[in-house]
Amino acid sequence: MKTLKKLALAAVAASPVLAFAASGPDLTQLTDAIDFTTVSTAVLAIAGLLATVYVAIRGAKTVIGMIRG
């Protein structure tokens, strides 16, 4: 019975904390000032560059494999 009382007390004590955590803090003032378009363009450019390098390496391996027979 003591364990049940302790558990109930802990649930009651944690409920305001859980209610605050469910809503989360309002970060719109911070996130509105940041523009991610240049970052996403840079990430896509790097991904395209890596894909090109991968295709070039794969093509070279294929050609070398054909030459060796």
Number of C-alpha atoms within 10 A of each C-alpha: 6 7 8 9 10 11 12 12 11 11 12 11 11 11 11 11 10 12 10 10 10 9 8 9 8 8 8 8 8 8 10 8 8 8 9 10 9 9 10 11 11 12 12 12 12 12 12 12 12 12 12 12 12 12 12 12 12 12 12 12 12 12 12 11 10 9 8 7 6
